[in-house]
Amino acid sequence: MAFIDGTVVNVALPALQRGLQADVVDVQWVIEAYSLLLAAFLLLGGSLGDEFGRRRIFLLGVTVFALASAWCGFSPTIAQLIVARALQGLGAALLVPGSLAIISSSFAAEERGRAIGTWSAFSAITAAIGPVLGGWLIEQVSWRAVFFINLPLAALVILISLWRVPETASRETTRLDWPGALLCVLSLGALVFGLIESSRLGFAHPSVAWSLLVSVVLMASFLLHETRTAHPMLPLALFRARSFSGANLLTLLLYAALGGTLFFLPLNLIQLQGYSSTAAGAALLPFILIIFLLSRWAGGLVEKYGARIPLIVGPLIAAAGFALFLRPGIDGNYWTTFFPAVVVLGLGMAVSVAPLTTTVMNSVPERRAGIASGINNAVSRAAGLLAIAVFGIVMLQSFERALERRLTTMALEPNARAAILRQENKLAAIEIPPSIEPVARRLVRQAIDESFVNGFRLVMGLGAIFAVSSAASGWLFIQPKARARA
């Protein structure tokens, strides 16, 4: 459920943007509301399972996720969809850490590796199938059907869990860090609100300026609280390990590049290139399959060469993949435009992911491996959350400047030009006023598409810079053989 939803919603964005008359800022919130609650409560979700029973919290998460999915599917407005997506993110924060915790507690040490491998394989398969299935449903039924996929899956998961999954809990009783979780979600929420709404209102607007200021104060309060509480949600002492800090910095930069760029790829494929929703969903299949097929091989690189070399080479290959996305214009065959970039990006991520996870787990004592993995997962989620907001600013500013520059060279009526510019936040989904004559309409559409390509190339260039920076963090901080701290 979680992995399908994580890949399928991006493909649905153009359709729901059109169906709910939303602009790109609204569409950003559809993704960000989910990611915000998931990133902020992920660590707390794992602690709740340890405290009250992993199966119980897992089932609660599945139920919340399913109910929120139904709400998403029935949402009549973009505002309701955003709220429903936030509730879906909360459900995901309860079920995602529970799934691996249940496996770890249900299998003996000698069987656990194969069990987790099976879990990873199914995760990769569903991540690959999700966009294609979702694209087909969008074309044949509606974008709403993308969310209804979760309902039969949830019913099946609940039945199997009640029938076959034993209840387990931690033998240690610990206090839950509710104040830390609240400060985390409020600080991230204020930061994301300020960044996203700055595209619509401008940084000088009081609500944007105040939200950014409040986010800084709340984040400082969160870090101060985590240093003083007896049971922190985010144990800052772990970051004393150089490799652990470096791995998480690398994660932040690399997953920011990935999340920020891939948000705009379906919009490009569907709204500019004319791909169907199914074709757009299938366009990233090589990326997912390469990661699936090469991850085991990449994990072996750590044993042979240590973690440092793969964590320098992998992000540099990914940077080359982002750079290849600078090539496509408005037209062109998929196999000569987007396919090479997708393959190279997939290869770079495949070389990076397994060594990155291994470094995180090896750089802390075994008894802290669970919380270390949770922190790294939360960092990757937060990276995508913040990157979509930041990359969105770059995209919108570039698009607006390029479109205004192109429209000034055209002989358009002032009212028609104003009607187009009022829709700038829709990006390539701008509706051209019917009063414009056919020849001028083609020129206006070309100007809109070329302006989108300008912004898309800037975003991909920014992704390449982030990926190179992540390689630099691997070179500076990752030890050739990461040692766990006692």
C-alpha positions in Angstrom: 0.0 0.0 0.0 2.6 2.5 1.1 5.0 1.8 -1.8 2.3 1.9 -4.5 1.0 5.2 -3.1 4.5 6.6 -3.0 4.9 6.2 -6.7 1.4 6.4 -8.2 0.3 9.8 -7.0 2.9 11.7 -9.0 1.4 10.2 -12.2 -2.1 11.4 -11.1 -1.0 15.0 -10.5 -1.8 16.4 -14.0 -5.2 14.7 -14.0 -6.2 15.9 -10.5 -4.9 19.3 -11.3 -7.2 19.5 -14.3 -10.1 17.9 -12.5 -10.0 20.1 -9.4 -8.9 23.3 -11.2 -5.7 23.5 -9.0 -2.5 25.4 -9.6 1.0 23.9 -9.1 1.2 25.2 -5.5 -2.0 23.2 -4.7 -0.5 20.2 -6.4 2.7 20.6 -4.3 0.6 20.5 -1.1 -1.0 17.2 -2.3 2.5 15.7 -2.1 3.8 17.7 0.8 0.9 17.2 3.2 1.5 13.4 3.0 5.3 13.7 3.3 5.1 16.2 6.2 3.1 13.9 8.5 5.1 10.9 7.4 8.5 12.5 8.0 7.5 14.1 11.3 5.8 11.0 12.9 7.9 8.2 11.4 10.2 7.8 14.4 7.3 8.1 16.9 5.3 5.5 14.9 8.1 3.0 15.5 8.2 3.8 19.2 4.4 3.4 19.5 4.7 -0.1 18.1 7.5 -1.0 20.6 5.4 0.3 23.4 1.8 -0.8 22.6 2.3 -3.8 20.3 3.7 -3.8 16.8 0.8 -5.6 15.2 -1.8 -3.3 17.0 -0.1 -0.1 15.8 0.5 -1.5 12.3 -3.2 -2.4 12.0 -4.2 1.1 13.2 -1.9 2.6 10.6 -3.4 0.4 7.8 -7.0 1.4 8.9 -6.2 5.1 9.1 -4.4 4.9 5.7 -7.4 3.1 4.1 -10.0 5.6 5.5 -7.8 8.5 4.4 -7.5 6.9 0.9 -11.3 6.7 0.6 -11.5 10.4 1.6 -8.9 11.3 -1.0 -10.9 9.5 -3.7 -14.2 11.2 -2.7 -12.7 14.7 -2.1 -14.7 17.3 -4.0 -12.2 20.1 -3.6 -8.4 20.5 -3.6 -8.5 21.6 0.1 -10.2 18.4 1.2 -7.8 16.3 -0.8 -4.8 18.0 0.9 -6.3 17.4 4.4 -7.0 13.8 3.5 -3.5 13.3 2.2 -2.1 14.6 5.5 -4.2 12.0 7.4 -2.9 9.4 4.9 0.7 10.4 5.8 -0.1 9.9 9.5 -1.4 6.4 8.8 1.8 5.7 6.8 3.9 6.8 9.7 2.3 4.1 11.8 2.4 1.3 9.3 5.8 1.8 7.6 8.1 1.2 10.6 5.8 -1.5 11.9 6.2 -3.7 8.8 10.0 -4.2 9.2 9.7 -4.3 13.0 7.2 -7.2 12.7 9.6 -9.1 10.4 12.6 -8.5 12.6 10.7 -9.8 15.7 9.1 -12.7 13.9 12.2 -14.4 12.4 15.3 -15.8 13.9 18.6 -14.1 13.1 19.6 -16.7 10.5 16.3 -16.3 8.6 15.9 -12.6 9.0 18.1 -11.6 6.0 16.0 -13.6 3.6 12.8 -12.3 5.1 13.9 -8.7 4.7 15.1 -9.5 1.2 11.6 -10.8 0.3 10.1 -7.6 1.8 12.5 -5.5 -0.3 11.7 -7.4 -3.4 7.9 -7.0 -3.0 8.5 -3.3 -2.2 10.4 -2.8 -5.5 7.8 -4.8 -7.5 4.9 -2.7 -6.1 6.9 0.5 -6.6 7.3 -0.5 -10.3 3.8 -1.7 -10.9 2.1 1.3 -9.1 2.7 4.0 -11.7 1.7 1.8 -14.6 -1.5 0.5 -12.9 -2.3 4.0 -11.7 -1.8 5.4 -15.2 -4.1 2.8 -16.7 -6.8 3.5 -14.0 -6.5 7.3 -14.7 -7.1 6.7 -18.4 -9.9 4.1 -18.0 -11.7 5.3 -14.9 -10.5 8.5 -13.1 -7.6 9.9 -11.0 -9.8 9.1 -8.0 -9.4 5.4 -8.7 -5.7 5.7 -7.8 -6.7 6.2 -4.2 -9.4 3.5 -4.2 -6.7 0.9 -5.0 -5.8 0.9 -1.3 -9.2 -0.2 0.0 -9.2 -3.9 -1.1 -5.5 -4.1 -0.2 -6.1 -2.8 3.3 -8.9 -5.3 3.8 -6.6 -8.1 2.8 -3.7 -6.8 4.9 -6.0 -6.6 8.0 -7.3 -10.2 7.5 -3.8 -11.6 7.0 -2.4 -9.7 10.0 -5.2 -10.9 12.3 -4.9 -14.5 11.0 -1.1 -15.0 10.7 0.9 -12.1 12.4 1.7 -12.6 16.1 1.7 -9.6 18.5 5.1 -8.5 19.7 6.3 -5.5 21.8 9.5 -4.3 23.4 10.4 -5.7 26.8 11.7 -2.2 27.7 9.2 0.5 28.8 10.1 3.9 27.5 8.4 7.3 27.5 7.2 8.5 24.2 8.5 11.9 23.0 5.2 13.6 22.2 6.6 17.1 22.7 9.4 16.3 20.3 7.1 15.0 17.7 4.8 18.0 18.0 7.7 20.5 17.7 9.1 18.5 14.7 5.8 18.6 12.7 5.1 22.3 13.6 8.7 23.4 12.6 8.7 21.4 9.3 5.1 22.5 8.6 5.9 26.2 9.1 9.0 25.9 7.0 7.2 24.1 4.1 4.3 26.6 4.3 6.6 29.5 4.0 8.6 28.0 1.1 5.6 26.9 -0.9 3.4 29.9 -0.4 6.3 32.2 -1.2 5.7 31.2 -4.9 2.1 32.5 -4.6 2.5 35.4 -2.2 6.2 36.4 -2.3 8.8 36.3 0.5 7.8 39.8 1.7 4.3 38.7 2.5 3.7 38.8 6.3 2.4 35.2 6.5 5.4 33.9 4.6 8.0 35.8 6.6 6.4 35.0 9.9 6.1 31.3 9.1 9.8 31.1 8.1 10.8 32.9 11.3 8.5 30.6 13.4 10.0 27.5 11.8 13.5 28.6 12.8 12.4 29.2 16.4 10.5 25.9 16.6 13.4 23.9 15.1 15.8 25.4 17.6 13.3 24.5 20.4 13.1 21.0 19.0 16.8 20.5 19.0 17.1 21.9 22.5 14.3 19.7 23.7 16.0 16.6 22.2 19.2 17.3 24.1 17.4 17.6 27.5 14.7 15.0 27.4 15.5 11.5 28.9 13.9 9.7 26.0 14.5 11.7 22.8 12.8 10.9 19.5 16.0 12.0 17.8 19.1 11.0 19.9 21.5 13.6 18.8 24.4 11.7 20.4 24.4 9.3 17.4 25.6 12.2 15.2 28.9 12.2 17.1 29.8 9.3 14.8 31.4 10.9 11.8 30.2 8.2 9.3 26.6 8.4 10.7 26.5 12.2 10.3 28.1 11.9 6.8 25.7 9.2 5.7 22.7 11.3 6.8 24.1 14.4 5.1 24.6 12.4 1.9 21.0 11.1 2.3 19.6 14.6 2.7 21.3 15.9 -0.4 20.8 12.9 -2.7 17.2 12.3 -1.8 16.5 16.1 -2.0 17.8 15.9 -5.6 15.7 12.9 -6.4 12.4 14.1 -4.8 12.7 17.6 -6.1 13.3 16.6 -9.7 11.0 13.6 -10.1 8.0 15.7 -8.9 8.2 17.6 -12.2 8.9 14.7 -14.5 5.3 13.4 -14.9 4.1 17.0 -15.5 6.7 17.3 -18.3 5.8 13.9 -19.8 2.0 14.3 -19.7 1.5 18.1 -20.2 4.3 18.8 -22.7 5.3 15.6 -24.4 1.8 14.3 -24.7 2.3 11.0 -23.0 -0.7 9.1 -21.7 -0.8 8.5 -18.0 0.1 4.9 -18.5 3.1 5.7 -20.6 4.3 8.3 -18.1 4.0 5.7 -15.3 6.0 3.3 -17.4 8.7 5.8 -18.2 10.4 5.4 -14.8 10.2 1.5 -14.9 13.9 1.2 -15.9 14.9 3.3 -12.9 13.1 1.1 -10.4 14.1 -2.2 -12.1 17.8 -1.2 -12.2 17.7 -0.5 -8.4 15.9 -3.8 -7.8 18.3 -5.9 -9.9 21.6 -4.2 -8.8 21.0 -3.5 -5.1 22.3 -6.9 -4.0 25.4 -6.5 -6.2 25.9 -2.9 -4.8 25.7 -4.2 -1.3 28.7 -6.5 -2.1 30.8 -3.5 -3.1 31.0 -2.5 0.6 32.6 -5.8 1.5 35.1 -5.5 -1.4 35.9 -1.7 -1.5 34.4 -0.3 1.7 31.5 2.2 1.8 33.4 5.3 0.8 34.1 4.6 -2.9 30.5 3.5 -3.8 29.2 6.6 -1.9 31.3 8.9 -4.0 30.9 7.1 -7.4 27.2 6.4 -7.0 26.0 10.0 -6.4 28.4 11.2 -9.3 26.7 8.8 -11.6 23.3 10.0 -10.4 24.5 13.6 -11.1 25.2 12.6 -14.7 21.7 11.2 -14.9 20.2 14.5 -13.7 22.4 16.3 -16.2 21.1 14.1 -19.0 17.6 15.4 -18.3 18.8 18.8 -19.5 18.7 17.5 -23.1 15.0 16.9 -23.9 13.1 19.7 -25.4 9.4 19.7 -26.3 9.5 16.8 -28.8 11.6 13.7 -29.2 11.6 9.9 -29.0 11.6 8.6 -25.4 14.4 6.1 -26.2 16.8 9.0 -27.2 15.6 11.7 -24.8 14.4 10.5 -21.4 15.4 6.8 -21.4 19.2 7.4 -21.2 18.7 9.8 -18.3 16.4 7.4 -16.4 18.9 4.5 -16.9 22.0 6.5 -15.7 20.0 7.9 -12.7 18.9 4.4 -11.8 22.4 3.1 -12.0 23.7 5.9 -9.8 21.0 5.3 -7.1 21.5 1.5 -7.3 25.3 2.0 -6.5 24.4 4.4 -3.6 21.4 2.9 -1.8 22.7 -0.4 -0.3 26.1 1.1 0.7 24.3 4.0 2.3 22.1 1.8 4.4 25.0 -0.4 5.4 27.0 2.6 6.5 24.2 3.9 8.6 23.7 0.5 10.3 27.5 -0.1 10.8 28.3 3.3 12.2 26.2 2.8 15.4 26.1 0.1 18.1 23.8 -2.9 17.2 21.4 -2.0 20.0 20.8 1.4 18.3 20.4 0.0 14.8 16.6 0.4 14.8 16.6 4.1 15.8 19.5 4.7 13.4 17.6 3.2 10.5 14.5 5.2 11.5 16.4 8.5 11.5 17.9 7.8 8.1 14.5 7.0 6.7 13.0 10.2 8.3 15.9 12.2 6.8 15.2 10.9 3.3 11.5 11.7 3.7 12.2 15.2 5.0 14.7 15.8 2.1 12.0 15.2 -0.5 9.6 17.2 1.5 11.8 20.3 1.6 13.2 19.8 -1.9 9.7 19.9 -3.6 9.1 23.3 -1.9 12.5 24.7 -2.8 12.6 23.3 -6.4 9.1 24.6 -6.8 10.2 28.1 -6.2 13.0 27.7 -8.8 10.6 26.3 -11.3 7.9 28.9 -10.9 10.3 31.9 -10.9 12.0 30.6 -14.0 8.7 29.8 -15.8 7.1 33.2 -15.0 10.2 35.2 -16.2 10.5 33.2 -19.4 6.8 33.3 -20.2 6.5 37.1 -19.6 9.5 37.7 -21.8 8.1 35.6 -24.6 4.6 37.1 -24.4 5.9 40.7 -24.7 7.2 39.9 -28.2 3.7 38.8 -29.4 0.9 41.0 -30.7 -1.7 40.0 -28.1 -4.6 42.0 -26.7 -3.8 43.3 -23.2 -6.8 41.4 -21.7 -5.7 38.1 -23.3 -2.1 38.5 -22.1 -3.4 39.3 -18.6 -5.6 36.2 -18.6 -2.6 34.0 -19.4 -0.3 35.6 -16.8 -3.0 35.2 -14.1 -2.6 31.4 -14.6 1.2 31.3 -14.3 0.9 29.1 -11.2 -0.6 26.3 -13.4 2.7 26.0 -15.3 2.1 24.0 -18.5 -1.6 23.5 -17.6 -2.4 27.1 -18.5 -5.7 27.4 -20.5 -5.4 29.7 -23.4 -8.3 32.2 -23.7 -10.7 31.2 -26.6 -10.6 34.8 -27.9 -7.1 34.3 -29.3 -7.0 33.4 -33.0 -5.6 29.9 -34.0 -2.2 31.1 -35.3 -1.6 33.1 -32.1 -2.8 30.2 -29.9 -0.1 27.9 -31.4 2.5 30.6 -30.7 1.3 31.1 -27.1 1.2 27.3 -26.5 4.8 27.1 -27.8 5.8 29.9 -25.5 4.2 28.1 -22.5 5.9 24.8 -23.3 9.3 26.4 -23.9 9.0 28.3 -20.6 8.3 25.1 -18.8 11.4 23.4 -20.4 13.5 26.3 -19.2 12.3 25.8 -15.6 12.6 22.0 -15.9 16.2 22.3 -17.0 17.0 24.6 -14.1 15.5 22.1 -11.7 17.4 19.2 -13.2 20.6 21.2 -13.1 20.0 21.9 -9.4 19.4 18.2 -8.9 22.8 17.5 -10.4 24.5 20.1 -8.1 22.8 18.4 -5.1 24.0 15.0 -6.2 27.6 16.2 -6.7 27.4 17.8 -3.2 26.3 14.4 -1.8 29.3 12.8 -3.4 31.5 15.4 -1.7 30.0 14.7 1.7 30.8 11.0 1.1 34.4 11.9 0.3 34.7 14.2 3.3 32.9 12.2 6.0 32.5 8.5 5.2 35.3 6.4 6.6 36.6 3.6 4.3 35.5 1.1 6.9 32.7 2.6 9.1 33.1 1.6 12.7 30.3 1.4 15.2 30.5 3.5 18.3 30.3 1.7 21.6 
